[in-house]
Amino acid sequence: MPPDTSPHDVRSAFRRELTSPHLWQTRIVVVGLAAVAGLVVVGFTWLAESAFGLFLGLADTAWWAPLLWTPLCCAAIAWLTRRYARGAAGSGIPQVMAALDPALSGGRRPLLVSLRLSLAKIVLTSGGLLGGMSLGREGPSVQIAAGIMLTARRWLPRHSGITAHSLLVTGGAAGIAAAFNTPLAGVMFAIEELSRTPEQRNSGLLIAGIVLAGLIAVSVYGNGTHFGVIRPGPIGLPLLMPGLLTALACGLAGGLFARLLVTCLRGKSDDLPTRWRARHPIRFAAGCGLAVALIGIVSGGATYGSGNEATHGLLNNEASVPGAYALFKFVATWLTAWSGIPAGIFAPSLSIGAALGHDVALLTGYPHGAALIALGMVGFLAAATQAPLTAFIIVMEMVDGHSMVLSLMACALVSSTVSRVLSPPLYGTLAGLQLPPRAVPARDGQPDQAAGKNGEPA
C-alpha cells in the first residue's frame, strides 16, 4: 500500500489527539493501571524482603532451624501452588510469553496470566523467601504486573486499538522496570523478550506506561542505583584478558544452568529424581527444601534468599562469602526452581555471576575486582536468559556502569553466544511447555521443538 502523501491537517490531528473522549479514556486506563502495577510491585518487594527478614531472624536464633522450617515451607508452597494456582509456578516469564502466543485461545489465557494469579504469585513467592529458598522476585513481578494490566480490557473503549497482547507486553515490562528500578531495562525487555508484533500507533502510550511503573519505584526507593555506584578503575587493555575469561566462564556456567532447568522442568527423562518428582511432587519439593537448607548451613547462610546482599557486598568489597559461593548458589537456585514453587532466577543469576567475576579477579590478580564482578553479573544473566541487551541494560542501570558500557555489552554478547551453543532459549522453551502440543511458540522464525504438557506449569 503506497504511503499517504496528503497534506497534514493540523486541526483534524488536534481534534483526534486532544479532544477524543475515547482516546483520553484509553490513556487514563493504560497509564492508571501501569501506575497501579508499579505500586503493587513495590508492595510485593516490601512483603518479600520482610518475609526474608523473618527467615534470617529464625536462622540466627537456631542454626538448625532451617533444616525443619525450609522443607516444611517448600512443601506447603508446592501443595498450595498445585492445588489452587498451578499457573503461578515457576518464574512467571514463561507464562506471560505463552499467553502472548497467537495460537492460544482467549479462554485459556487466564490459566497463565490473571489478577487472581497475580495475587497468588505475591503470596507464594513471598512464602518461598520466608522459607529461605534461593529465588528472586523480579521474574514473578513480570507475571504479577502483566495480570494487573490485563484487567484493563474491561474498562477500555471498544475501538481503543489496545489489544491483550499490548497489555501483556506493557505489564510484563513494567514489572521488570519496577522490580529493578530500571525503566530502560523494562523497555528493552519488552522489545527483546516479549513483543513480537509492535503496534506503532499505541507504542508511545505503552512505553509511557512502562516508564511510569519504573518511576513509581524510583519515587518510593529514591533515584539511587540498586547496588550503588561501582568504581571499576581504568577500562583499558589490562581488562581484556580477565574480562574475556569472565565472559567465557559465565557463558559456560549460564548455559549449563539454562540446560539443567530446561531438562529438569521438561520432565521427560527417566531418571529416579524425575520419576520421584512426577509421582510425589510434594515430597520432592520437601527434599529440595532440605537440600537448600543444608547448602545454606554449609555456606554460612550466604545462599539463602535472592543473593542481593552478597552481590552488593562483593561489588563494594564488603562481603565475606565462601570460596565456593558461586557453586553453592548455582545448586541452591537450581533446586529451588526444580522444586516447582514460584521462583525467579534474575537476582540469583546476578549473585552467581558476581561471584564468578570475583573468582576470576582473584585467579588473575586483577586489581580492580568491581569491574570483573559487574562483567560477571551481566555475563551470567545474559547466558541464563539469552537476552543480552536486557541483561546489559539491567546491570548498567543497577550499578551506574556508564563508564563500562562497551565492556558490559561485549561481555553480554559473548556469554549469550556461548550459552546458545549449550542450551535452547530458557524462557522460550519453558513457554512451550505451557501450550498445547499443537501450539508451540516460534522464536526467530524457527519453531521450538518442545512439546506442550497440557498446561503443566514449568
N, C-alpha and C positions, 0 to 999 in steps of 0.2 A: 504494500500500500504506500503510495507516494506521500512524502511529508506535507503537512499543512503549511502552505506559504501565504495564507491570507493575513492581512494586517492584524496586529494585536489590538483588540478592543479593550481599552483600559477600563471603561465604565462597566462592561459586562464582567470583566475579571474582578473588579471591585465588588460587584454585587454577589458574584459566585463565591468569593473567598471570605467576605466580611459580613454579609447580610443574610446568608442562608441559615435558617434555624436548624435544619438537619445537619449541616456541616458543623455548626457550633455544638450541637448535641453530641456528635461523634467525637469531636475534640475533647469535650468535657469528660465523656465516659472513658476514653482511652487514657488520657492524662490522669484523671482521677483514680482509675484502677491501678495505673502504674505507681502512683504515689502510695496507694494502699499496699500494693505488693512490696514496695520498698520498706514501708513501716513494719509489715509482717515479718519480713526477713530480718530486720533489725531486732524485733522482738524475739524471733527464733534464735538469733545469735546470743542474746542475753540469756534465754532459757537454757540453751545448750551449754554455755560457759558456766552458768550457775550449777547445772547438773554435774558437770565435770568437777567443779569445785567441791561439791558434796562428796564425790567419789574420792578425791585426793584427801579430804579430811578423814574418810573411813580408812584409806590405806595408811595414812600417817598414824592413826590410832593403833592399828594392829597390822603388821606386815603380812600376816597370813590371811587376813580378811578377804582379799580379792579371790583367793582360792575357792571360797564358798560363794561370795556375792556375784562375781563376774559370770561364772557358768549359769547360776540361777537366773540372773538378769537376762543373759543372752537367750536362754531357753524360753523365758517368758515373752520376750520381744518377738522371737521367731514364731511362737504359738499365736500371739495376737496378730501378727502380720498375716500368717497363713489363714487364720480364722476370719479376720474382719477386713483386711486391707492388703490383699495379695499384690495389687498394683503399686504398693508403696515400697516393695522390697528393692534392694539394690541402691544404686546411686540416684536414680531418678532421671538422669540424662537419657539413657536408652528408651525409657518410656515416652519422653517428650519427642524424641526422634521418631519413634514408631507411630506416635499419634499424628505426626506430620506427614506420614506416608499417604499418598493419594489413594492407594488401594484399600485403606482401612475405612470401613463403614462408620458413619457418624454414631450409630448406636453402640459401637464398641469402644469409641474414644473415651467415654467416662470410666472405663475399666483401667485406663492408663493415666489419665490426667483429669482431675476434677477438684472441686473445692473440698469435698469430703476426704479425698486422698491427700490434699494439701494439709489439712488438719491432722490426719493420721501421721503423715510424714514428720510433722513438727514434734508430736508427742513421742513417736517411736525412735526417731533419731536422737532426740534428747535423752531418751531412755538408754540408748546404746552408750552415750557418753557417761551417763550415770553409772553404767556398769564398767567403765574404763576401757571399752573396746577401742581399737585403733581405727578411727574413722574421721572423716571431715564432714562439715556441714554445707560446703559450697555446692556439691552436686545435688544434694537434696533441695537446696534453695532454688535450683532451676525448676524442679518439678513443683515446688510449692508456689512460686511466683507464676508459673505457667497456668496452674489450676485457678489461681485468682483472676488472671487476665482473661481466661476462657469464659468466666461468668459474665463478662461484658457483653456477650452476644445478646442477652435478653433485654438490654437497655439501648442497643444501637438501633438507629433507624433502618428500615428495611433495605434501602438502597444506599447504605453508607459506603460500600466498597471495601469494608474491613472484613476479611474472611477469618475463619477459625485458624487457618494456617498463620496468618499475620499475628493474631493474638497469641498463639503459642510461641512463635518466634520472639515476639516482644517480651512476653512473660519470662521465657527461659533466659534471655539475655539480661533482662532486668534483675533476675535472681543472681546471676554472676556479678553484675555491677554492684548490687547492694551488699552481697556477701563479702566480696574482696575490697569494697570501697574503691573500685576501679571502673569508672564509667566507660573509658575507651576499650577496655578489655571486654566489657559486655557487648559493645557494638561489634567488635571483631569476632566474638563467639557466635553472634547471630549470623554473621556473614560466612564464617568458616565451617561451623558445625551444623547449624540449624536451618538456615534459609536455603532453599533450592529454587524458588520462583519469586524473586523480588518484585514487589509491586510499586512501580515508580510513583504513582500518584500519591500514595499514602506513606512513602518511605520516610519523609521528613517528620510526620506525626509519630510514626513508630519509633524512630530514633530518639525523638524528644521524650517519649515515654521511657525508653531505656536509660537515657541520661538522667532523667528526673529521679528514677529509682536509685541510681547511684548517688545523686545529690542528697537524697533523703539520708542515706548512710553517712555522707560527709557532714551533714548538719548535726547528726547525733554524736558521731565519734570524732568530729573535727577534720581538718584538712590535712592532717599528718599522714604519712605513709604507713602501711600496715606493719612493716618491720623496721621502721626508722629509715635513716639515711646512711647508706654504706659509704665507706671510704676505700675504694678499690685500688688506690695507688695509681701509678703511671700505667697507662694502657699502651703497650708497645710490643716490640719483638720478643722480649723475655716472656711475655704471657702466651706466646703462640703454642709452644710445645705442651706446657701444662694445661692450657685451655683445650687443645686438641685431645689430649689424653682424657680430660674430664668429659668432653663431649662423647668420645667413643665409649668410655666406661658407662656413662649414663644411658647411651643408646642401647648398649647390650643389656644392662640391668632393666631398663624400662621396657624393652622389647620382650624380655623374658617374663617380666611382671604381667604385661598385657596378655602374653600367650598362656600363662598359667591361669589367669582369670577366665579367658575365653574357654580354655579346655575344661576347667572345673565347672563353670556355670552352664556350659552346654549339657553336661551330664551324660555324654554318650560313651564314656569309657566304661570298661567292665572291671575296673579295679575295685578293691574292697572298700575304700573310702567313698567312692561314688555310689556303690550299691547301698552302703550304710546310710548315706545321705538321702537316697531315694526312699528307702524303707522306713527309716527312723529320723526324720528331719529335725525333730525337737531334741532328741538325744545327741544328734550330730552337732547341733548348734551349741548345746551344753559342752560337748567335747572341745569345740573350737574356743569357747569362752574360757575353759580351763587352760588350754594351751596358751591363750593370750595372757592369762593371769600369770602363768609360770614364766613366760618371757618377760613380763613386766617386773616380776620379782628379781629375776636374774639380772636384768638391766638396771636395777635400782630405781624402777618406776619411770624410766625415761621413755618407754614405748607406749605408755598409756595415753589415750586421747588422740587429738589431731596431730600433735607434734609441733604446734606453733611455738611453744616455749623453747623447745630445743633449737628450732630454726632461728628464732630471734637471738638466742644465746650464742649460737655459732657465728652468726653474722657480726655480732658485737664482741666476740672473743670473751664471752662471759660464761659460757656453758661448759660443764664438765660431763660430757657424755661418754659412755663406754666405748672402747675401741671398735667393737663390732656393732655399733648402733645401727648403721645402715642395714646390716643383715637382720638384726633383731626387728627393726621397724618394718622391713620388707616382709618378713614372715608374718608378723602380727597383723599387718594390713591385709595380706592375702587371706589369712584365716578368717578375719572379720568379714571380708567380702564373701568368702565361701560359706560362711555360716547362714547366709540368707536373710540377715537383718538389714533394715535400711541403713546404708552407709555410703558416704562419698569417699573418693580417693584423692581429691585435689590437694588438700593440706598435707596428708601423709606423704604424697609424692614429693611435695616441696621439701619436707624434712628429710626424706631419703636422699634426694638429690643434694641437699645442703651437706649432709654427712659425707656423701661420696666426694664432693668438691673439697671438703675439709681433709679427707683422707689423701687425696691427690696432692694437696698443698703440703702435707706432712711428708709424703713419699718423695716429692721432688724438691723439697726445701724452698718452695716459692715463698717469698717473704710477705706477700700481700694476699693472705688467705681469703679475705672477704670477696675478692674478685672471682676466685675459683668456686667459692661457696655459691655465689649468685649464678655462675655458669652451671653449676651442678643442679640448682633448683630449676632453671629453665630447661636444662637438658633432659632430666628425668621426667618432668611433667610433659614435655613435648614428645618424648618417646612413649610414655604410657598412654597418652591420649591421641597421639599422632595428629595433633593440632598445633603446629609450630608457631603460627602467628599469634594465636590466642595465648599460648604459654609465654612467648616473648613479651607481649604487652602486659600480661598479668604481673610478671616478675619485675619488669621495668617500672611499673606504677607502684608496686609494693615496696621497692627498695630505693626509689628515686634514682634509678640507674641510667639516667640520660647520658652520662658520660661513657656508658658501656653499650650503647645502642647497637652498634655494628657487631660487637663481640657476642652479645646476647642473641642477636638474630642468627649469626653464623652457627652458634652452638645449637640453637633450636633446630635449624635445618639439618645439621649433621646428625644429631641424635635421632630425629624423627625418621631420617632416611635409613639409618641402621636398624631402627625398630621395625620399619616396614618389611625388611628382609626376614625378620624373625616372626612377625605376628601379623594377622589381619587387623584392620582397624577395630579397636576395642569397642567403642560405643556403637559403631555401625553394625558390628556383628551381634552384639547383645540386643540391639534394637530389633534385629531379625528374629530373635527368639521370642519377641513379644507378639509377632504377627502369625496369622495362619500360614501353613506351608506354601500356599499358592501366592502369598503376598509378601515376598522378601524384598526389602528396600534395595535400591541400586545406589552405588557410590562411584562417582567419576565415570559414569557410563557403563560400568561393569556390574552385573547382578551379583549380590553376595550369595554364596553357596550354602550358607547355614539355613537349615530347615527350621520352620517355626515349631513351637512346642505348645500349641493350643493355648497361647496366652500366659503360660507359666512365666512369672517374672524372673528376670536374671539379676 
